[in-house]
Amino acid sequence: MRVLILGGDGYLGWPTAMDFAQAGHDVTVVDNYMRRQIAEATDSDPLMAAPNLTERVAIFKAATGREISIIIGDLADPDVMFDAVRQTKPDTVIHYAEQPSAPYSMRGFREARQTFQNNLDVTFNCIWAVKELAPEAHIVKLGTMGEYGTPNIDIEEGWLEIEHKGRKDKFLYPRAAGSLYHTTKVLDTDLLWFYVRTHGLRVTDLMQGPVYGLSTNEADLDPRLVPNFHYDDIFGTVVNRFLVQAVAGIPLTVYGGGGQTRGYLNLRDTLQCVRLAAEQPAGAGELRIFNQLTETFSVNELADRVQQAGSKIGIDVEIKSIPNPRKEKEEHYYNPTHSGLVDLGLEPHFMTQEVLVSMLERILKSKDRIAVDRIMPRVRWS
Ligand code: USQ
């Protein structure tokens, strides 16, 4: 397939590009380095140095003989998006090109507006470029489990059948996001659904939970191919943060009561899910939605697991609840369905002690790069 990856420099975009190229697909990545610029501006640089795309592509080619094409440009600009689709004639467009941090989106007006404009503009431009120039292409859009919030009923995969006054119909599952970033993803889904039902686009929306991990088949070929591994309060996801805190000897920062439960997945499983979805596309006029997670944990359970993994290699890990900077339920029901991707062929990599220990060992090698002033939350929801 010809695969166009929007946001190909990110934590997930770059490993996805390598995975598809290694599988023999013809891959082009587009990025404007927005996340790198925000990370620099907020003192949130990743733990391991991540070369730029030109360097990454050259290192990847030397390691595998495979090519990845690059376009540097801002996809919120319609010309950049339309040119990219025109040039590459994609069979699949994988859309990661969004400002992905909930805390950044809650930092202030400028950051909220940047998140809102970038995320919605890129989705809108992507829809129009595909509709006008490659209407048969399959859009694989990274959504988030955070779109649903934490309802007191089971979370279905995207859709809910409702019986009301004796009649039945099927609707998008109700959404109630907990940050402006997550809300932009709700709006993305609505936009996609509108253009699917009016113009027959093919779309898969992957509702992903927080991802953890460093290791993929391709990233392990050369240390410079590592994904951008953030541990700060703005870009770091909770498991990656806890592991770095364990290595740095900082008590694990459980926000509030720690009963917040989410659906997690290993970075390797993000790659599997995206490729399974791309290789078995949605039909024309179909908005197919999968919940992309492999297991659910509360924050307290995660902290216990990291503490246990630390003790296996002689690291004494302390856990400490701190006031929750976010507005979220700290005790709630959480039961998301997630069988769709397993039915497509997903074979999960679970969060075993071996996985956590190997991440700790890898992080230990970069211990001297950990900046401890990036750990405590700098952004509050109110
Ligand atoms: N949390 C802590 N301590 C920390 C960091 C986080 O207790 O030091 C808690 C948060 O309060 C939250 C949970 O851990 O309840 C998950 O937080 P997170 O920062 O790992 O994840 P989140 O901000 O929700 O966002 C991340 C990605 C985002 C993706 C989302 C999936 O950054 O791009 O969409 O995970 S989900 O959470 O299912 O919406």
Residues whose N, C-alpha, C, O or C-beta is under 5 A from the ligand:
A	BS01	USQ	P100 S101 A102 G143 T144 M145 G146 Q208 G209 P210 G236 T237 V238 R241 T253 V254 Y255 Q260 R262 V299 R326
